[in-house]
C-alpha cells in the first residue's frame, strides 16, 4: 500500500489517491476525493453526506475536549442551584441526583442517570482527547482503536444537553414554591454542553479513522 | 448521471464503525477491528422486536405515576399526562407543550416512523428513498430528547426533600419511560437504512 506523506498541520490526507467509499445510506460505491478544509462530500446517488473535512479538526477536538474536562470538574464541584424552603436547604448536582434516586429505592434509574450524565460524557471527552491530542504530532497511543470504538459507542448516550433542558423544565415546575439561588456550577454545566458539542462536531469520523490508520502505519 | 455500482454487488462490505471498504469475505475490519457485515445483521427482526418491547413498556409509562408527591397529610401520584394537564390549566403553556412533545409526541411518532420504515424495507408500503432517509434521520436525532422527563424526575427528587412538608420520590413510570426511550434508540440504531435503497433497486 502506498501512503501519502503525512504532515500533521496539513488538511486531512486521504490514504490513497484512488480510494473508494460506499455511502452509508444507499451503499453506492464512489471515489473519495481529497477535500480542502471546510468542504464536504455528498453521495452521487442519494445525496447523503459522505464525509467532511472540518477546519482545524485536530486542534478543535483537542481544545474543546480539554475545555469540556475542566468545566466538567467545575460542574461536579459546585452545585447548579440551591433551594431553601421551610428551614431545609437542598443543592442540585449531577451526583446528587444519582444519590437521591438511589436513596429512594430506584437503583436502576440512578444507574441510568449516572451513565447518561456522568460516565458517557466523561468517556466521550477523555477518549477524544486521548486520540486527537497525540494525532496532532501524527502519533497514536496504545489501544487507540479500542478507544475510538468506545468513543463512538458512548456518543449517543451522552445526554447532558437533554439534562439541561430538563433542568429548565424543572425550574418552571418548581415555580415560586421555594427560594431558589443559582450557583457557578450551572454556568459550568452550560459550558460543558457547548464544549462537548464543539469537540464532537470538530472532527469527522472518517477523518479520525484515516488519521489513526496513518499514525499506526508509521 | 450514470447508475452507480453498489458495494454489496461487488462483494465489498463497508465497516459500520469506521467506514472502510473491505472484501465481504473478511470477518473483521482491517482498520478498526469491528465485525464486518454487508448489512446490519437481522436488522429488521431486531428493530421490530425492540419496537414491540418499547410499545409494551409505553403502557405502564403512561398509566402509572411518574413521581409521588407527599406533603402534609396528603400523598399524590401524578402520571405524565396529568402533569401536562395541570400545567395547561395553570397557564404554563410552554412547559405543558415541552413535556407533551417529549413524552407523548416524540416516542409515538418515533415508533410509528420506525415501523413504517420496516414495512417500507420489506416492500409493504411505498415511499421514495429520499423521504424515507429523511424520516430515518429525524427519528435518530430527535429520539434522545424524550429523556427530558426522566431528568426532570431526577432533578425534582434531588431538590424537593423537605421532610414532612413536601417530598418527591420517583414513581414506577419513570423507569418504564426511560426504558421506552432506550429501546427506541436501540431500535433506530439496529435499523439499516441501506435496506430501503436495496428494496428500491430491486423493484425499479
Interface residues (C-beta under 8 A of the other chain):
Chain A: X20 X21 X22 X24 X25 X26 X27 X28 X29 X30 X44 X45 X46 X47 X48 X51 X81 X83 X85 X86 X88 X90 X92 X93 X96 X97 X98 X99 X100 X101 X104 X105 X106 X108 X109 X112 X113 X116 X117 X145 X148 X149 X152 X156 X159 X162 X163 X165 X166 X167 X169 X170 X172 X173 X174 X175 X177 X205 X206 X209 X212 X213
Chain B: X1 X4 X5 X6 X7 X8 X10 X12 X14 X17 X18 X19 X20 X21 X31 X32 X33 X34 X87 X92 X94 X95 X98 X99 X129 X130 X133 X144 X145 X147 X148 X149 X150 X151 X152 X153 X154 X155 X156 X157 X158 X159 X160 X161 X162 X163 X165 X166 X169 X170 X174 X175 X178 X182 X185 X189 X193 X194 X197 X198
